[in-house]
Amino acid sequence: MALLDEITYPRDLRRLERDDLAALVDEVRARHIDVVSQKGGHFGASLGVAELTVALHYAFDTPRDQIVWDTGHQAYIHKILTGRNEELPTIRTQGGLAPFCRRDESEYDTSGLGMLRLRFQRLGVWRLDVI
């Protein structure tokens, strides 16, 4: 995982050439599959947004620009790219990473609210941009 070894935070990701992004997506997918196959969890949601996750962190100035995930299960690859790759094997374990976004876990997470509450959070983020 040559590219992923160089990525700790999105600022590292933004140093890559655009031509390297597809290879990085392959690497984060492989990492996600490896960890989830050992620890359990949800494969599909994060795998389905792998390209989107890499693209968002590449194009936007996270954490200043906030990303709101529909469900926590979509955020596993987000966790890999936001300083938690080494801790990923602790996901879903006592004292380990949460299987959803938690603001107290990373400044890159907007919250740990459930799906219904996220709709209200999206409205709040939008309102902050308007104000």
C-alpha positions as CSV (number, residue, x, y, z in Angstrom):
1,M,0.0,0.0,0.0
2,A,2.6,2.5,-1.1
3,L,0.3,5.6,-1.5
4,L,-1.7,4.9,1.6
5,D,1.5,4.7,3.7
6,E,2.1,8.3,2.8
7,I,-1.4,9.5,3.8
8,T,-2.2,10.3,7.4
9,Y,-4.5,13.3,6.9
10,P,-6.3,14.8,3.9
11,R,-3.6,17.5,3.5
12,D,-1.3,14.5,2.6
13,L,-3.9,13.3,0.1
14,R,-4.1,16.7,-1.6
15,R,-0.3,16.5,-2.4
16,L,-1.0,13.6,-4.7
17,E,-1.3,14.0,-8.4
18,R,-4.8,13.4,-9.8
19,D,-3.5,10.4,-11.7
20,D,-2.7,8.7,-8.4
21,L,-6.2,9.0,-7.0
22,A,-7.6,5.8,-8.6
23,A,-4.7,3.8,-7.2
24,L,-5.3,5.3,-3.7
25,V,-9.0,4.3,-4.0
26,D,-7.9,0.7,-4.7
27,E,-5.6,0.8,-1.6
28,V,-8.2,2.2,0.8
29,R,-10.8,-0.3,-0.5
30,A,-8.3,-3.2,0.2
31,R,-7.6,-1.8,3.7
32,H,-11.3,-1.5,4.4
33,I,-12.0,-5.0,3.2
34,D,-9.1,-6.4,5.2
35,V,-10.2,-4.8,8.5
36,V,-13.9,-5.4,8.2
37,S,-13.4,-9.0,7.2
38,Q,-11.5,-9.5,10.4
39,K,-13.5,-7.3,12.8
40,G,-17.0,-7.4,11.3
41,G,-19.0,-4.5,10.2
42,H,-20.5,-3.2,7.0
43,F,-18.7,-3.6,3.7
44,G,-21.1,-2.0,1.2
45,A,-21.7,1.5,2.4
46,S,-18.1,2.6,2.5
47,L,-17.1,0.7,-0.6
48,G,-19.9,2.3,-2.5
49,V,-18.6,5.8,-1.7
50,A,-14.8,5.1,-1.8
51,E,-14.2,7.3,-4.9
52,L,-16.5,10.0,-3.5
53,T,-14.7,9.9,-0.2
54,V,-11.2,10.3,-1.8
55,A,-12.6,13.0,-4.1
56,L,-14.2,15.0,-1.4
57,H,-11.1,15.1,0.8
58,Y,-9.0,15.9,-2.3
59,A,-11.2,18.7,-3.5
60,F,-12.3,20.3,-0.3
61,D,-10.4,21.9,2.6
62,T,-11.4,19.4,5.3
63,P,-11.9,19.8,8.2
64,R,-12.8,23.5,7.5
65,D,-15.2,22.2,4.9
66,Q,-17.4,19.7,6.6
67,I,-18.5,16.4,5.2
68,V,-21.8,15.0,6.5
69,W,-22.2,11.3,5.9
70,D,-25.7,9.8,5.6
71,T,-24.7,6.8,7.8
72,G,-21.7,6.0,9.9
73,H,-21.1,2.9,7.8
74,Q,-20.2,5.2,4.9
75,A,-17.4,6.8,7.0
76,Y,-15.0,3.9,7.4
77,I,-12.8,5.0,4.4
78,H,-13.2,8.6,5.7
79,K,-11.7,7.4,9.0
80,I,-8.8,5.8,7.1
81,L,-8.0,9.1,5.4
82,T,-8.4,11.3,8.6
83,G,-5.7,10.0,10.9
84,R,-7.3,6.8,12.1
85,N,-5.9,4.2,9.6
86,E,-3.6,2.6,12.2
87,E,-6.5,2.5,14.7
88,L,-9.0,1.0,12.3
89,P,-8.5,-2.6,13.5
90,T,-9.9,-1.3,16.9
91,I,-13.3,-0.4,15.3
92,R,-16.3,-1.9,17.0
93,T,-14.2,-3.0,20.0
94,Q,-14.3,-1.7,23.6
95,G,-12.3,1.5,23.8
96,G,-11.7,1.4,20.0
97,L,-12.9,3.5,17.2
98,A,-16.6,4.0,16.9
99,P,-18.3,2.5,13.8
100,F,-19.8,5.9,13.1
101,C,-18.6,9.5,13.1
102,R,-17.9,11.1,16.5
103,R,-16.8,14.7,16.8
104,D,-14.9,13.8,20.0
105,E,-12.9,11.2,18.0
106,S,-11.8,13.5,15.2
107,E,-12.1,17.1,14.1
108,Y,-12.9,15.7,10.6
109,D,-16.2,14.2,11.9
110,T,-19.3,16.4,12.0
111,S,-21.1,14.4,14.6
112,G,-22.2,11.0,15.8
113,L,-25.9,11.5,15.3
114,G,-28.2,8.9,13.7
115,M,-29.7,9.2,10.3
116,L,-32.9,11.1,11.2
117,R,-30.9,13.6,13.2
118,L,-28.4,14.1,10.4
119,R,-31.1,15.6,8.3
120,F,-31.4,18.3,11.0
121,Q,-27.7,18.7,11.1
122,R,-27.5,19.2,7.4
123,L,-30.0,22.0,7.7
124,G,-27.8,23.5,10.5
125,V,-24.6,23.3,8.4
126,W,-26.5,24.9,5.5
127,R,-27.8,27.7,7.8
128,L,-24.3,28.4,9.1
129,D,-23.1,28.9,5.5
130,V,-26.1,31.3,4.8
131,I,-25.5,33.4,8.0
